[in-house]
């Protein structure tokens, strides 16, 4: 889905087609007045959109600072799920790693909601992303990632957690925290799951090692959370699974974006060469 297609969905939904594009990834995200509108890539994402709205209501009831829905159910417009959200006030400062840690502590302290949260299927999107990549990527690279996915899925199934399993955010990065006048707020709830709490913590460890997160910022995160996941023997397994998923995620953008293809090739090469120090770049 490109921007023009997403804007056609906005118009079909009776929403402003000239809304401001905020992001274009798994969803196209637009600002329209006091609303934020998310347009999903395809109808397969409708159940996830329904669950994200249920999660927002659950977090609101629990008092966790998080983005709030403007409509309780998604719309299916032109075969794409559309969700409406209350637009947050302008940020007063960038989110810091300690802000994220504080919100994670709140989420990790929650019991399971009345509805069923899925497991964190970190590797569940790999096949779809590779399918979307099509002939833009080397078939040998696609086969390599499928084999790597299967290996890490098996290894992850045998992990013994350090923390009690339960609700997690699923994509715990400072970019998914908005600091407004009333403090930090958790956003992007579509990956909220029930699984190993360590999933949320490995994200920041990988950010430190692969994406250039300042070590001091990582130390502030572990201090605010109260534990460093790198001390856990299962950390390498979850890190490897996330690297595999992150590599495949970029692949889906390769057919339309040469920069995505170049980043995909960089990531695959570093995995094939087992080089954990090659810098990856956010996309």
C-alpha positions in Angstrom: 0.0 0.0 0.0 1.4 3.4 -1.0 0.3 6.8 0.2 -2.0 7.4 -2.7 -3.9 4.2 -2.0 -4.2 5.0 1.7 -5.6 8.4 0.8 -8.2 6.8 -1.4 -9.3 4.8 1.7 -9.5 7.9 3.8 -11.8 9.5 1.2 -14.0 6.3 1.0 -14.3 6.4 4.8 -15.5 10.0 4.7 -12.3 11.3 6.2 -10.2 14.2 4.9 -8.2 12.9 2.0 -5.7 15.8 2.5 -4.8 14.6 6.1 -1.2 14.9 7.1 0.8 11.7 6.6 2.7 10.8 9.8 4.1 7.4 9.0 3.9 4.7 6.2 4.7 1.2 7.3 2.5 -1.7 8.3 -0.1 1.0 8.5 -0.5 4.4 6.9 -0.9 6.9 9.8 -2.5 10.3 9.2 -3.4 13.3 11.4 -6.8 14.7 10.7 -7.9 17.5 13.0 -8.2 16.1 16.5 -8.0 12.5 15.2 -5.2 10.1 14.2 -6.3 7.6 11.5 -4.5 4.3 10.9 -5.1 2.5 7.6 -4.0 -1.1 7.6 -2.2 -2.7 4.7 -4.8 -5.4 4.0 -7.9 -7.1 5.4 -5.7 -9.8 7.1 -4.9 -7.1 9.7 -8.5 -6.6 10.7 -8.3 -8.9 13.8 -5.2 -7.1 14.9 -7.0 -3.8 14.6 -9.9 -5.1 16.7 -7.5 -6.3 19.4 -5.6 -3.1 19.4 -8.8 -1.2 20.2 -9.7 -3.7 22.9 -6.2 -3.2 24.4 -6.6 0.5 24.4 -9.9 0.2 26.4 -8.3 -2.2 28.8 -5.3 0.0 29.5 -7.6 3.0 30.0 -9.6 1.0 32.6 -6.3 0.0 34.3 -5.1 3.6 34.4 -2.0 3.1 32.3 -1.1 6.2 30.3 -1.7 5.1 26.7 -3.2 6.4 23.5 -7.0 6.3 23.6 -9.4 5.2 20.8 -11.9 7.6 19.2 -14.1 4.8 18.0 -14.4 1.4 19.8 -14.5 -0.7 16.6 -12.5 -0.7 13.4 -14.0 0.1 10.0 -13.3 -2.1 7.0 -13.0 0.3 4.0 -12.1 -0.9 0.5 -10.7 -4.0 2.0 -8.5 -2.3 4.5 -9.0 -1.8 8.3 -9.3 1.7 9.5 -9.0 2.8 13.2 -9.6 6.2 14.7 -7.6 7.5 17.7 -7.7 10.6 19.9 -4.8 12.9 18.8 -2.3 13.6 21.5 -1.1 17.0 22.5 2.2 18.1 21.0 5.2 16.6 22.6 7.0 18.7 25.2 10.3 16.8 24.7 11.6 13.6 23.1 10.9 10.4 24.9 13.8 9.0 26.9 14.7 5.4 27.6 13.7 5.8 31.3 10.3 7.0 30.2 9.8 3.7 28.3 11.0 1.7 31.3 8.5 3.3 33.6 5.6 2.5 31.3 6.8 -1.0 30.9 6.9 -1.5 34.6 3.2 -0.5 34.7 2.2 -2.9 31.9 4.3 -5.7 33.3 2.6 -5.4 36.6 -0.9 -5.9 35.1 -2.8 -9.2 35.2 -4.2 -10.6 32.0 -7.3 -8.8 30.6 -10.7 -10.5 30.3 -10.1 -11.1 26.6 -7.4 -13.3 25.2 -4.1 -11.7 24.2 -2.0 -13.7 21.7 1.5 -14.8 22.2 4.1 -12.5 20.8 4.4 -14.0 17.4 7.6 -12.1 16.7 8.4 -14.4 13.7 4.8 -14.8 12.6 5.0 -12.0 10.0 8.2 -13.3 8.3 6.4 -15.3 5.6 4.1 -12.5 4.7 6.9 -9.9 4.5 9.0 -12.2 2.3 6.0 -12.9 0.1 5.4 -9.1 -0.3 9.1 -8.7 -1.2 8.7 -11.1 -4.1 11.3 -11.1 -6.7 12.9 -7.9 -5.4 15.1 -10.0 -3.1 17.4 -12.9 -3.7 15.5 -16.2 -3.3 18.5 -17.6 -1.4 18.2 -14.8 1.1 14.5 -15.5 1.6 15.3 -19.2 2.1 18.0 -18.3 4.6 15.6 -16.2 6.6 12.9 -18.9 6.6 15.4 -21.4 7.9 16.6 -19.0 10.5 13.0 -18.2 11.5 12.4 -21.9 12.1 15.5 -22.4 14.1 14.9 -19.5 16.5 11.2 -20.5 16.8 12.2 -23.9 18.1 14.9 -22.4 20.4 12.5 -19.8 21.9 9.9 -22.5 22.7 12.3 -24.0 25.2 13.3 -20.8 27.0 13.0 -20.6 30.8 12.1 -17.0 31.7 13.5 -14.9 34.5 10.4 -12.8 34.9 6.8 -14.0 35.3 5.1 -14.1 31.8 2.2 -11.9 31.2 1.1 -8.8 29.2 3.8 -7.0 27.2 3.9 -4.1 24.8 5.7 -6.1 22.1 7.6 -3.3 20.4 9.1 -1.5 23.3 11.0 1.4 21.9 11.2 5.1 22.9 9.6 6.0 19.5 6.4 4.3 20.9 6.3 6.7 23.8 4.9 10.2 23.5 5.8 12.8 26.2 3.0 15.3 26.4 2.1 18.0 29.0 0.8 15.2 31.4 3.9 13.0 31.0 4.8 9.9 29.0 2.1 8.0 27.2 2.4 4.6 25.5 1.4 4.5 21.8 1.3 1.9 19.0 -0.6 -0.9 20.8 -1.0 -3.4 18.0 1.7 -5.7 19.2 0.5 -5.9 22.8 0.6 -9.6 23.7 0.9 -12.1 26.6 4.3 -13.7 26.6 7.8 -13.6 28.1 8.3 -10.1 29.6 11.9 -10.4 28.4 10.6 -9.7 24.8 10.1 -6.1 25.8 13.6 -5.8 27.3 15.5 -7.4 24.4 14.3 -4.7 22.1 16.4 -2.1 23.9 19.4 -4.4 24.1 19.3 -4.9 20.4 18.9 -1.1 19.9 22.1 -0.6 21.9 24.0 -3.2 19.9 22.6 -2.8 16.3 21.0 0.6 16.0 23.5 2.9 17.8 21.6 3.6 21.0 23.9 5.4 23.4 25.1 3.0 26.1 24.3 5.6 28.7 20.7 5.6 27.5 20.6 1.9 27.8 22.0 2.0 31.3 19.3 4.5 32.2 16.7 2.1 30.9 17.9 -0.9 32.9 18.2 1.3 36.0 14.7 2.6 35.7 13.3 -0.9 35.0 15.4 -2.6 37.6 17.0 -5.4 35.6 19.3 -6.0 32.6 18.0 -8.7 30.3 21.5 -9.3 29.0 22.1 -11.1 32.3 19.6 -13.7 31.2 20.8 -16.8 29.3 17.9 -16.7 26.9 18.7 -13.1 25.7 20.7 -14.3 22.6 17.7 -16.4 21.4 15.2 -13.6 21.6 17.7 -11.2 20.1 18.3 -13.6 17.2 14.6 -14.0 16.6 14.0 -10.2 16.6 16.9 -9.7 14.2 15.4 -12.2 11.8 12.0 -10.6 12.0 13.5 -7.1 11.6 15.4 -8.2 8.5 12.3 -9.7 6.9 10.2 -6.6 7.8 12.4 -4.4 5.7 12.2 -6.8 2.8 8.5 -6.0 2.2 9.5 -2.5 1.2 12.2 -3.5 -1.2 10.0 -3.7 -4.4 9.3 0.0 -4.2 12.2 1.5 -2.4 15.9 1.0 -3.3 17.0 2.2 0.1 15.0 -0.6 1.7 16.6 -3.1 -0.6 20.1 -1.8 0.3 19.2 -2.0 4.1 17.8 -5.5 3.6 21.0 -6.7 1.9 23.1 -5.1 4.7 21.1 -6.9 7.4 21.1 -10.3 5.7 24.9 -10.1 5.0 25.6 -9.3 8.7 23.5 -12.3 9.8 25.1 -14.6 7.3 28.5 -13.5 8.5 27.5 -13.8 12.1 28.7 -10.2 12.7 26.8 -8.7 15.6 28.6 -5.3 15.3 27.4 -4.3 11.8 25.3 -1.2 12.3 21.7 -1.4 11.1 19.7 1.7 10.3 16.0 2.3 11.3 13.7 2.2 8.3 
